[in-house]
Amino acid sequence: MDYGAFTDASLKMMYEAVRGALKADDEFEVNGEEPKFRVRSTAEWKRHAGSLEAEMLKRGLQVDIIDWTGGQGELPLSS
């Protein structure tokens, strides 16, 4: 996809759509349901979000990076 062809507003909207699908999936799982969008288990979602982030950063737009950990944080590396 040619992310450079999109307007700033379009990039932001697509990025927020990824965030919304991820949030919806998390809510489905909390309720004991299967995630409808499978955002965490489909690598293409992360690639899409990463490409959007890269284009927005290239343009100097402020980006609130998506937390892919589900708010659980990362485990510290063992030494």
Backbone as JSON Lines, residues from 0, in Angstrom:
{"i":0,"aa":"M","n":[0.85,-1.17,0.0],"ca":[0.0,0.0,0.0],"c":[0.9,1.24,0.0]}
{"i":1,"aa":"D","n":[0.53,2.22,-0.76],"ca":[1.31,3.45,-0.85],"c":[0.81,4.42,0.22]}
{"i":2,"aa":"Y","n":[1.39,4.32,1.42],"ca":[0.95,5.15,2.54],"c":[1.22,6.63,2.29]}
{"i":3,"aa":"G","n":[2.22,6.93,1.46],"ca":[2.53,8.3,1.13],"c":[1.43,9.01,0.35]}
{"i":4,"aa":"A","n":[0.55,8.24,-0.25],"ca":[-0.53,8.82,-1.05],"c":[-1.7,9.3,-0.2]}
{"i":5,"aa":"F","n":[-1.74,8.91,1.07],"ca":[-2.86,9.27,1.93],"c":[-2.64,10.61,2.61]}
{"i":6,"aa":"T","n":[-3.73,11.29,2.93],"ca":[-3.65,12.54,3.68],"c":[-3.31,12.24,5.14]}
{"i":7,"aa":"D","n":[-2.86,13.26,5.85],"ca":[-2.57,13.11,7.28],"c":[-3.79,12.57,8.03]}
{"i":8,"aa":"A","n":[-4.95,13.15,7.73],"ca":[-6.18,12.74,8.41],"c":[-6.51,11.28,8.1]}
{"i":9,"aa":"S","n":[-6.28,10.85,6.89],"ca":[-6.55,9.45,6.51],"c":[-5.63,8.5,7.27]}
{"i":10,"aa":"L","n":[-4.36,8.86,7.38],"ca":[-3.41,8.01,8.12],"c":[-3.84,7.87,9.57]}
{"i":11,"aa":"K","n":[-4.2,8.99,10.17],"ca":[-4.63,8.97,11.57],"c":[-5.88,8.13,11.75]}
{"i":12,"aa":"M","n":[-6.84,8.26,10.82],"ca":[-8.08,7.5,10.91],"c":[-7.81,6.01,10.79]}
{"i":13,"aa":"M","n":[-6.96,5.61,9.85],"ca":[-6.64,4.19,9.69],"c":[-5.93,3.64,10.94]}
{"i":14,"aa":"Y","n":[-5.05,4.46,11.52],"ca":[-4.33,4.03,12.72],"c":[-5.3,3.85,13.88]}
{"i":15,"aa":"E","n":[-6.23,4.77,14.02],"ca":[-7.22,4.66,15.1],"c":[-8.15,3.47,14.86]}
{"i":16,"aa":"A","n":[-8.37,3.11,13.61],"ca":[-9.17,1.93,13.3],"c":[-8.47,0.66,13.78]}
{"i":17,"aa":"V","n":[-7.15,0.6,13.61],"ca":[-6.38,-0.54,14.14],"c":[-6.52,-0.58,15.65]}
{"i":18,"aa":"R","n":[-6.35,0.57,16.3],"ca":[-6.47,0.64,17.77],"c":[-7.88,0.18,18.21]}
{"i":19,"aa":"G","n":[-8.9,0.61,17.48],"ca":[-10.26,0.24,17.82],"c":[-10.53,-1.25,17.67]}
{"i":20,"aa":"A","n":[-10.0,-1.84,16.6],"ca":[-10.17,-3.28,16.39],"c":[-9.45,-4.07,17.48]}
{"i":21,"aa":"L","n":[-8.28,-3.61,17.88],"ca":[-7.53,-4.26,18.95],"c":[-8.3,-4.19,20.27]}
{"i":22,"aa":"K","n":[-8.84,-3.02,20.57],"ca":[-9.62,-2.84,21.8],"c":[-10.87,-3.73,21.78]}
{"i":23,"aa":"A","n":[-11.53,-3.79,20.63],"ca":[-12.73,-4.64,20.51],"c":[-12.37,-6.1,20.74]}
{"i":24,"aa":"D","n":[-11.27,-6.57,20.13],"ca":[-10.83,-7.95,20.34],"c":[-10.57,-8.23,21.81]}
{"i":25,"aa":"D","n":[-9.9,-7.3,22.48],"ca":[-9.61,-7.48,23.91],"c":[-10.91,-7.58,24.71]}
{"i":26,"aa":"E","n":[-11.88,-6.77,24.37],"ca":[-13.16,-6.81,25.09],"c":[-13.9,-8.12,24.83]}
{"i":27,"aa":"F","n":[-13.85,-8.62,23.6],"ca":[-14.46,-9.91,23.3],"c":[-13.83,-11.0,24.17]}
{"i":28,"aa":"E","n":[-12.49,-10.99,24.26],"ca":[-11.8,-12.01,25.05],"c":[-12.14,-11.91,26.53]}
{"i":29,"aa":"V","n":[-12.24,-10.7,27.05],"ca":[-12.61,-10.51,28.46],"c":[-13.99,-11.12,28.72]}
{"i":30,"aa":"N","n":[-14.86,-11.05,27.75],"ca":[-16.21,-11.6,27.87],"c":[-16.29,-13.07,27.5]}
{"i":31,"aa":"G","n":[-15.13,-13.72,27.3],"ca":[-15.09,-15.13,27.0],"c":[-15.43,-15.49,25.56]}
{"i":32,"aa":"E","n":[-15.39,-14.49,24.68],"ca":[-15.7,-14.72,23.27],"c":[-14.43,-14.74,22.43]}
{"i":33,"aa":"E","n":[-14.54,-15.3,21.25],"ca":[-13.43,-15.28,20.31],"c":[-13.27,-13.86,19.76]}
{"i":34,"aa":"P","n":[-12.02,-13.4,19.6],"ca":[-11.83,-12.07,19.0],"c":[-12.33,-12.06,17.57]}
{"i":35,"aa":"K","n":[-13.06,-11.03,17.21],"ca":[-13.66,-10.93,15.88],"c":[-12.66,-10.52,14.79]}
{"i":36,"aa":"F","n":[-11.69,-9.71,15.17],"ca":[-10.75,-9.18,14.18],"c":[-9.4,-9.91,14.18]}
{"i":37,"aa":"R","n":[-9.09,-10.6,15.26],"ca":[-7.83,-11.35,15.43],"c":[-6.6,-10.47,15.19]}
{"i":38,"aa":"V","n":[-6.65,-9.29,15.76],"ca":[-5.57,-8.31,15.55],"c":[-4.25,-8.82,16.11]}
{"i":39,"aa":"R","n":[-4.26,-9.35,17.33],"ca":[-3.0,-9.8,17.94],"c":[-2.43,-11.03,17.25]}
{"i":40,"aa":"S","n":[-3.27,-11.86,16.66],"ca":[-2.8,-13.12,16.07],"c":[-2.56,-13.03,14.56]}
{"i":41,"aa":"T","n":[-2.81,-11.88,13.96],"ca":[-2.61,-11.71,12.52],"c":[-1.5,-10.69,12.29]}
{"i":42,"aa":"A","n":[-0.36,-11.18,11.83],"ca":[0.83,-10.33,11.68],"c":[0.58,-9.13,10.77]}
{"i":43,"aa":"E","n":[-0.3,-9.27,9.81],"ca":[-0.55,-8.17,8.87],"c":[-1.07,-6.92,9.57]}
{"i":44,"aa":"W","n":[-1.82,-7.09,10.66],"ca":[-2.29,-5.94,11.43],"c":[-1.11,-5.14,11.96]}
{"i":45,"aa":"K","n":[-0.11,-5.82,12.54],"ca":[1.07,-5.11,13.07],"c":[1.87,-4.46,11.96]}
{"i":46,"aa":"R","n":[1.99,-5.13,10.83],"ca":[2.71,-4.53,9.69],"c":[1.99,-3.27,9.22]}
{"i":47,"aa":"H","n":[0.67,-3.34,9.13],"ca":[-0.12,-2.2,8.7],"c":[0.06,-1.03,9.68]}
{"i":48,"aa":"A","n":[-0.07,-1.32,10.98],"ca":[0.1,-0.27,11.99],"c":[1.52,0.3,11.94]}
{"i":49,"aa":"G","n":[2.52,-0.56,11.78],"ca":[3.9,-0.11,11.7],"c":[4.15,0.79,10.51]}
{"i":50,"aa":"S","n":[3.55,0.45,9.38],"ca":[3.69,1.28,8.18],"c":[3.01,2.63,8.37]}
{"i":51,"aa":"L","n":[1.86,2.61,9.0],"ca":[1.17,3.88,9.3],"c":[2.01,4.74,10.24]}
{"i":52,"aa":"E","n":[2.55,4.11,11.3],"ca":[3.41,4.84,12.25],"c":[4.6,5.46,11.52]}
{"i":53,"aa":"A","n":[5.25,4.67,10.68],"ca":[6.44,5.15,9.98],"c":[6.1,6.36,9.11]}
{"i":54,"aa":"E","n":[5.0,6.3,8.39],"ca":[4.61,7.42,7.52],"c":[4.25,8.65,8.35]}
{"i":55,"aa":"M","n":[3.53,8.45,9.45],"ca":[3.15,9.6,10.28],"c":[4.39,10.24,10.92]}
{"i":56,"aa":"L","n":[5.32,9.42,11.39],"ca":[6.55,9.96,11.97],"c":[7.37,10.69,10.9]}
{"i":57,"aa":"K","n":[7.42,10.13,9.71],"ca":[8.14,10.76,8.59],"c":[7.59,12.16,8.32]}
{"i":58,"aa":"R","n":[6.29,12.31,8.49],"ca":[5.63,13.61,8.26],"c":[5.67,14.52,9.47]}
{"i":59,"aa":"G","n":[6.21,14.03,10.58],"ca":[6.28,14.84,11.78],"c":[4.98,14.91,12.55]}
{"i":60,"aa":"L","n":[4.09,13.95,12.3],"ca":[2.81,13.92,13.01],"c":[3.0,13.26,14.38]}
{"i":61,"aa":"Q","n":[2.25,13.7,15.34],"ca":[2.3,13.08,16.66],"c":[1.58,11.75,16.62]}
{"i":62,"aa":"V","n":[2.23,10.72,17.16],"ca":[1.67,9.37,17.14],"c":[1.63,8.82,18.56]}
{"i":63,"aa":"D","n":[0.46,8.39,19.0],"ca":[0.31,7.69,20.27],"c":[0.43,6.21,19.94]}
{"i":64,"aa":"I","n":[1.63,5.65,20.14],"ca":[1.94,4.29,19.71],"c":[1.02,3.28,20.39]}
{"i":65,"aa":"I","n":[0.54,2.32,19.61],"ca":[-0.35,1.28,20.12],"c":[0.42,0.36,21.06]}
{"i":66,"aa":"D","n":[-0.2,0.05,22.2],"ca":[0.37,-0.88,23.17],"c":[-0.08,-2.29,22.79]}
{"i":67,"aa":"W","n":[0.81,-3.05,22.18],"ca":[0.48,-4.4,21.73],"c":[0.53,-5.42,22.86]}
{"i":68,"aa":"T","n":[0.93,-5.0,24.06],"ca":[1.04,-5.95,25.18],"c":[-0.28,-6.12,25.91]}
{"i":69,"aa":"G","n":[-1.3,-5.36,25.54],"ca":[-2.58,-5.46,26.22],"c":[-2.54,-4.89,27.62]}
{"i":70,"aa":"G","n":[-1.62,-3.95,27.85],"ca":[-1.52,-3.32,29.15],"c":[-0.82,-4.17,30.19]}
{"i":71,"aa":"Q","n":[-0.29,-5.32,29.77],"ca":[0.36,-6.21,30.7],"c":[1.85,-5.9,30.85]}
{"i":72,"aa":"G","n":[2.36,-5.05,30.01],"ca":[3.78,-4.7,30.09],"c":[4.66,-5.81,29.52]}
{"i":73,"aa":"E","n":[5.91,-5.56,29.5],"ca":[6.87,-6.51,29.0],"c":[7.62,-7.13,30.17]}
{"i":74,"aa":"L","n":[8.0,-8.38,30.03],"ca":[8.82,-9.03,31.05],"c":[10.24,-8.5,30.92]}
{"i":75,"aa":"P","n":[10.91,-8.26,32.06],"ca":[12.3,-7.81,31.97],"c":[13.16,-8.93,31.43]}
{"i":76,"aa":"L","n":[14.21,-8.54,30.72],"ca":[15.14,-9.52,30.2],"c":[15.94,-10.12,31.34]}
{"i":77,"aa":"S","n":[16.19,-11.41,31.27],"ca":[17.0,-12.08,32.28],"c":[18.46,-11.75,32.04]}
{"i":78,"aa":"S","n":[19.22,-11.64,33.11],"ca":[20.64,-11.34,32.93],"c":[21.47,-12.58,33.1]}
